[in-house]
Structure formats: structure tokens, C-alpha cells
Amino acid sequence: TPFGVGNTCRHQFAQLGRGRVPEQGCLECPWHRARYDVSTGAMTEGPKGRIFGFKPYSAMIRAFGRRLELATLRVHLRDGAIYLDE
């Protein structure tokens, strides 16, 4: 299903356009694999990596990502292309 969201990860400002949508359907950041619900813009999983095992830091990143959601944009298909609605 096509979707439109803001392009900047809430963790370390990676460009999400270089991310991927795994089988679970969330947009995954290309840097540290934080995941976002594309329908709401909310962070569903915080970043992964060695430092993210430090629980206070991980909790802070998740809280920040939930408060500052990605912008969500309406889209539509026309002639096989995805367009942003105004």
C-alpha cells in the first residue's frame, strides 16, 4: 500500500527515503533500524545497536519518537504512479 511520511528519522536524523519496509509493514530507518507506523508516524520500535541496550537511553529515544511523530501525508495512485494529495 503506498504511503507518504516525513523523511527524517527522529533518532539521528537519517533520511528515511533510504529505508525499507520489511514484512511487518513498518518503515525501517536505514541507520539504526528504528521502525515507524506509516499510518500514524509513531515510532513502534526504537533504534537497535550496542548502545541501545542501555535501558535509560533506549527509553528516552522511544519517548522522543512517540512525541514527535513523522508527518503523514495522503497519497493516491494515478496511472501507476504515486502522488501526494494537497
FIBADO-399654 format. One record per residue (C-alpha): residue in three letters; x, y, z. Coordinates in steps of 0.1 Angstrom, whole numbers, plus 2048, in hexadecimal, padded with zeros to 3 digits. Layout:
AlaXYZ/...
This chain:
Thr800800800/Pro80F8217F7/Phe81583B812/Gly82585C818/Val838866838/Gly853880842/Asn876876837/Thr88A87C857/Cys88F862873/Arg88886F896/His8A785E8A4/Gln8C586C891/Phe8B487C873/Ala8BC861859/Gln8AA864838/Leu88D84B839/Gly88A84B813/Arg8A7833814/Gly89681D82D/Arg8817FE826/Val85F7EF82E/Pro8647CC83C/Glu8497B283C/Gln83A7C085C/Gly8307DF849/Cys8427FB85C/Leu85B81284D/Glu87E80985A/Cys89A82385E/Pro8B981B849/Trp8D1825865/His8C6814886/Arg8A680287B/Ala88D81688F/Arg86A80F881/Tyr84D82587A/Asp82881F875/Val82182F853/Ser7FD83585B/Thr80384A87A/Gly828854878/Ala82E84589B/Met84F8338A3/Thr84580F8AA/Glu8688028B2/Gly8868168BE/Pro8A98148AE/Lys8BE7F58B0/Gly8E37F18B7/Arg8FC7EE8D2/Ile8F480E8E5/Phe8CF8088E3/Gly8D27EC8FD/Phe8D6808917/Lys8B280A923/Pro8B082F92D/Tyr8BD83A90B/Ser8A68238F8/Ala88882E90D/Met890853906/Ile89384D8E0/Arg87283A8DF/Ala8608558F3/Phe86E8708DC/Gly86485C8BD/Arg8408588CA/Arg83C87D8D2/Leu84B88A8B1/Glu83A874898/Leu843875873/Ala82C88A85E/Thr81387484B/Leu80787E828/Arg7EA872814/Val7F38627F3/His7E08547D5/Leu7E883F7B7/Arg7E484C794/Asp7F083B774/Gly807824789/Ala81884179B/Ile81584C7BF/Tyr80A8717C5/Leu8098857E4/Asp7E78957EB/Glu7E68BA7F2/
